[in-house]
C-alpha cells in the first residue's frame, strides 16, 4: 500500500509521548488505552481500520508529515539501547 516506516512506526522526534500528531499507526495503537486486543482489520492507501476488544471500529488516516521518525531511529530508543547494552 506504500506506507513508509515512519507512517507505520513513527514518533514525534521532539516529544514522542506528547505530540500525538506524529504517532503513526503501530505506535498509536501501542500507546492507546483502547480495550485489548486491538487489531488492524483493513488497510488501504489512505487509511487503516482498527477493531478494539469491545468491537468498536476506528479509522486511522494516513498522515504524511515530516514530524516523525521510525521508533528505532528515535534518540530516546537509541539512548535506552545504549544504556541496556543492546543494539537498536
Residue frames as a rotation matrix with the C-alpha (Angstrom) as fourth column:
UNK 1
0.562 0.827 0.000 0.00
0.827 -0.562 0.000 0.00
0.000 0.000 -1.000 0.00
UNK 2
0.151 -0.599 0.786 3.02
0.500 -0.640 -0.584 2.26
0.853 0.481 0.203 0.05
UNK 3
0.976 0.148 0.160 3.07
-0.066 -0.500 0.863 3.14
0.208 -0.853 -0.479 3.77
UNK 4
0.126 -0.989 0.080 6.57
-0.305 -0.115 -0.946 4.14
0.944 0.095 -0.316 4.88
UNK 5
-0.310 -0.344 -0.886 8.33
0.709 0.537 -0.457 3.04
0.633 -0.770 0.078 8.07
UNK 6
-0.996 -0.084 0.040 7.64
0.043 -0.792 -0.609 6.49
0.083 -0.605 0.792 9.54
UNK 7
-0.374 0.926 0.044 3.93
-0.755 -0.332 0.565 6.27
0.538 0.178 0.824 8.66
UNK 8
0.343 0.479 -0.808 3.65
0.029 0.854 0.519 2.91
0.939 -0.201 0.279 10.41
UNK 9
0.342 -0.345 -0.874 6.10
0.879 0.445 0.169 3.16
0.331 -0.826 0.456 13.31
UNK 10
-0.208 -0.512 0.833 6.60
0.361 -0.832 -0.421 6.93
0.909 0.213 0.358 13.62
UNK 11
0.307 0.203 -0.930 7.08
0.931 -0.268 0.249 9.04
-0.199 -0.942 -0.271 16.73
UNK 12
0.942 -0.041 0.333 7.49
0.031 -0.978 -0.206 12.80
0.334 0.204 -0.920 17.00
UNK 13
0.203 -0.967 -0.154 11.21
0.539 0.242 -0.807 13.46
0.817 0.081 0.571 17.12
UNK 14
-0.525 -0.436 0.731 10.97
-0.244 -0.746 -0.620 16.15
0.815 -0.504 0.285 19.84
UNK 15
-0.549 0.437 0.713 8.09
-0.809 -0.065 -0.584 15.00
-0.209 -0.897 0.389 22.06
UNK 16
-0.830 0.120 -0.544 7.16
-0.244 0.799 0.549 11.36
0.501 0.589 -0.634 21.35
UNK 17
-0.713 0.581 -0.393 4.64
0.700 0.564 -0.437 10.93
-0.032 -0.587 -0.809 24.18
UNK 18
-0.386 0.535 -0.751 3.01
0.233 -0.731 -0.641 14.35
-0.892 -0.423 0.158 23.98
UNK 19
-0.373 0.181 -0.910 2.80
-0.774 -0.601 0.198 15.19
-0.512 0.778 0.364 20.26
UNK 20
-0.144 0.394 0.908 0.36
0.091 0.919 -0.385 12.55
-0.985 0.027 -0.168 19.09
UNK 21
0.712 0.451 -0.538 0.03
-0.458 -0.281 -0.843 14.03
-0.532 0.847 0.006 15.61
UNK 22
0.080 -0.736 -0.673 3.25
-0.943 0.162 -0.290 12.26
0.322 0.658 -0.681 14.69
UNK 23
-0.515 -0.109 0.850 2.39
-0.444 0.882 -0.156 8.96
-0.733 -0.458 -0.502 16.37
UNK 24
-0.451 0.293 -0.843 1.59
-0.860 0.111 0.499 6.75
0.239 0.950 0.202 13.44
UNK 25
0.261 0.803 -0.535 -0.40
-0.622 0.564 0.543 3.56
0.738 0.191 0.647 13.01
UNK 26
0.202 -0.192 -0.960 1.50
0.410 0.907 -0.095 0.97
0.889 -0.375 0.262 15.04
UNK 27
-0.803 -0.578 -0.146 2.88
0.382 -0.310 -0.871 3.35
0.458 -0.755 0.470 17.69
UNK 28
-0.553 0.674 0.490 -0.52
-0.746 -0.663 0.070 4.96
0.372 -0.326 0.869 18.27
UNK 29
0.423 0.679 -0.600 -2.09
-0.314 0.731 0.606 1.51
0.850 -0.068 0.522 18.72
UNK 30
-0.142 -0.575 -0.806 0.57
0.613 0.588 -0.528 0.50
0.777 -0.569 0.269 21.20
UNK 31
-0.950 -0.308 0.060 0.12
0.169 -0.662 -0.730 3.71
0.264 -0.683 0.680 23.20
UNK 32
-0.340 0.900 0.273 -3.68
-0.464 -0.413 0.784 3.75
0.818 0.139 0.558 23.09
UNK 33
-0.823 0.140 0.550 -5.92
-0.513 0.230 -0.827 2.97
-0.242 -0.963 -0.118 26.04
UNK 34
0.058 0.865 -0.498 -8.46
-0.926 0.233 0.298 1.07
0.374 0.443 0.815 23.96
UNK 35
0.460 0.220 0.860 -9.61
-0.657 0.737 0.162 -2.24
-0.598 -0.639 0.483 25.35
UNK 36
-0.593 -0.741 -0.317 -7.28
-0.789 0.455 0.412 -5.02
-0.161 0.494 -0.854 24.26
UNK 37
-0.291 -0.865 0.409 -6.96
0.652 0.133 0.746 -6.86
-0.700 0.484 0.525 21.99
UNK 38
0.390 0.298 -0.871 -6.68
-0.423 -0.782 -0.457 -4.40
-0.818 0.547 -0.179 19.14
UNK 39
-0.244 -0.516 0.821 -6.19
0.566 0.612 0.553 -5.45
-0.787 0.600 0.143 15.57
UNK 40
-0.495 0.030 -0.868 -5.90
-0.634 -0.695 0.338 -3.86
-0.594 0.718 0.363 12.17
UNK 41
-0.007 0.619 0.786 -8.68
0.220 0.767 -0.602 -5.32
-0.975 0.169 -0.142 10.04
UNK 42
0.704 0.203 0.681 -8.28
0.701 -0.046 -0.711 -3.33
-0.112 0.978 -0.175 6.78
UNK 43
-0.135 -0.748 -0.650 -5.55
0.259 -0.660 0.705 -1.28
-0.956 -0.074 0.283 5.16
UNK 44
0.739 0.299 0.604 -5.87
0.663 -0.159 -0.732 0.95
-0.123 0.941 -0.315 2.10
UNK 45
-0.108 -0.789 0.605 -3.68
0.783 -0.443 -0.437 3.62
0.613 0.426 0.666 0.52
UNK 46
-0.181 0.124 0.976 -5.34
-0.145 -0.985 0.098 6.28
0.973 -0.124 0.196 2.69
UNK 47
0.088 0.314 0.945 -6.37
-0.960 -0.228 0.165 4.64
0.267 -0.922 0.281 5.97
UNK 48
-0.775 -0.213 -0.596 -6.41
-0.038 0.956 -0.292 1.61
0.631 -0.204 -0.748 8.24
UNK 49
0.322 0.908 0.269 -9.40
-0.573 -0.039 0.818 0.22
0.753 -0.418 0.508 10.14
UNK 50
-0.807 -0.590 0.019 -8.74
-0.303 0.387 -0.871 -0.87
0.507 -0.709 -0.491 13.70
UNK 51
0.342 0.901 -0.267 -11.04
-0.122 0.324 0.938 -3.08
0.932 -0.289 0.221 15.77
UNK 52
-0.389 -0.433 0.813 -10.85
-0.829 -0.220 -0.514 -2.81
0.401 -0.874 -0.273 19.55
UNK 53
-0.989 -0.050 -0.142 -11.56
0.022 0.885 -0.466 -5.54
0.149 -0.463 -0.874 22.08
UNK 54
-0.509 0.858 -0.063 -15.08
-0.068 -0.113 -0.991 -4.18
-0.858 -0.501 0.116 22.55
UNK 55
-0.094 0.452 0.887 -15.79
0.872 0.467 -0.146 -4.48
-0.480 0.760 -0.438 18.82
UNK 56
0.657 0.285 -0.698 -15.61
0.029 -0.935 -0.354 -0.77
-0.754 0.212 -0.622 18.06
UNK 57
0.277 -0.557 0.783 -14.11
0.958 0.226 -0.178 0.09
-0.078 0.799 0.596 14.70
UNK 58
0.512 -0.238 -0.826 -11.81
0.088 -0.941 0.326 3.08
-0.855 -0.239 -0.461 14.36
UNK 59
0.822 -0.276 0.498 -10.19
0.515 -0.013 -0.857 4.68
0.243 0.961 0.131 11.33
UNK 60
0.221 -0.825 -0.520 -6.57
0.304 -0.448 0.841 5.77
-0.927 -0.344 0.152 11.35
UNK 61
0.982 0.156 0.106 -5.97
0.154 -0.337 -0.929 8.09
-0.109 0.928 -0.355 8.40
UNK 62
0.197 -0.952 0.235 -2.60
0.980 0.193 -0.039 8.16
-0.008 0.239 0.971 6.74
UNK 63
0.955 0.039 -0.295 -0.92
0.092 -0.981 0.169 11.44
-0.282 -0.189 -0.941 7.61
UNK 64
0.381 -0.855 0.353 2.09
0.848 0.170 -0.502 12.39
0.369 0.490 0.790 5.57
UNK 65
0.972 -0.143 0.185 4.35
-0.200 -0.919 0.340 14.72
0.121 -0.367 -0.922 7.50
UNK 66
0.170 -0.976 -0.133 7.98
0.061 0.146 -0.987 15.26
0.983 0.160 0.085 8.28
UNK 67
0.379 0.052 0.924 7.34
-0.812 -0.459 0.359 15.39
0.443 -0.887 -0.131 12.03
UNK 68
0.784 0.089 0.614 8.02
-0.482 0.711 0.513 11.76
-0.390 -0.698 0.601 12.83
UNK 69
-0.212 -0.827 -0.521 10.72
-0.906 0.366 -0.211 9.15
0.366 0.427 -0.827 12.54
UNK 70
0.335 0.318 -0.887 10.63
-0.077 0.947 0.311 5.36
0.939 -0.036 0.342 12.99
UNK 71
0.940 0.137 0.312 10.74
-0.309 -0.043 0.950 4.40
0.144 -0.990 0.002 16.64
UNK 72
0.702 -0.712 -0.014 14.05
0.682 0.666 0.303 2.53
-0.206 -0.223 0.953 16.19
UNK 73
-0.084 -0.735 0.673 15.72
0.748 -0.492 -0.445 5.74
0.658 0.466 0.591 14.91
UNK 74
0.735 0.448 0.508 14.35
0.043 -0.779 0.626 7.90
0.676 -0.438 -0.592 17.72
UNK 75
-0.176 -0.898 0.403 17.05
-0.436 -0.296 -0.850 9.31
0.882 -0.325 -0.340 20.05
UNK 76
0.109 0.262 0.959 15.24
-0.993 0.074 0.092 8.04
-0.047 -0.962 0.268 23.18
UNK 77
0.971 0.239 0.025 15.17
-0.234 0.966 -0.110 4.48
-0.051 0.101 0.994 21.83
UNK 78
0.440 -0.884 -0.158 18.86
0.087 0.217 -0.972 4.69
0.894 0.414 0.172 20.97
UNK 79
-0.208 -0.515 0.831 19.75
-0.785 -0.419 -0.456 6.02
0.584 -0.747 -0.317 24.45
UNK 80
0.524 0.470 0.710 17.80
-0.806 0.543 0.236 3.19
-0.275 -0.696 0.663 26.11
UNK 81
0.954 -0.205 -0.219 19.52
0.069 0.860 -0.506 0.62
0.292 0.468 0.834 23.88
UNK 82
0.087 -0.976 0.199 22.93
-0.200 -0.213 -0.956 2.11
0.976 0.043 -0.213 24.71
UNK 83
-0.054 -0.024 0.998 22.09
-0.974 -0.218 -0.058 2.08
0.219 -0.976 -0.011 28.42
UNK 84
0.668 0.420 0.614 20.97
-0.577 0.814 0.071 -1.55
-0.470 -0.402 0.786 28.31
UNK 85
-0.349 -0.928 0.128 23.87
-0.578 0.321 0.750 -2.58
-0.738 0.187 -0.649 26.07
UNK 86
0.012 0.401 0.916 21.69
0.569 0.751 -0.336 -3.79
-0.822 0.525 -0.219 23.19
UNK 87
-0.924 -0.324 0.202 21.58
0.329 -0.410 0.850 -2.86
-0.192 0.853 0.486 19.53
UNK 88
-0.221 0.867 -0.448 18.77
-0.232 -0.492 -0.839 -0.54
-0.947 -0.082 0.310 18.45
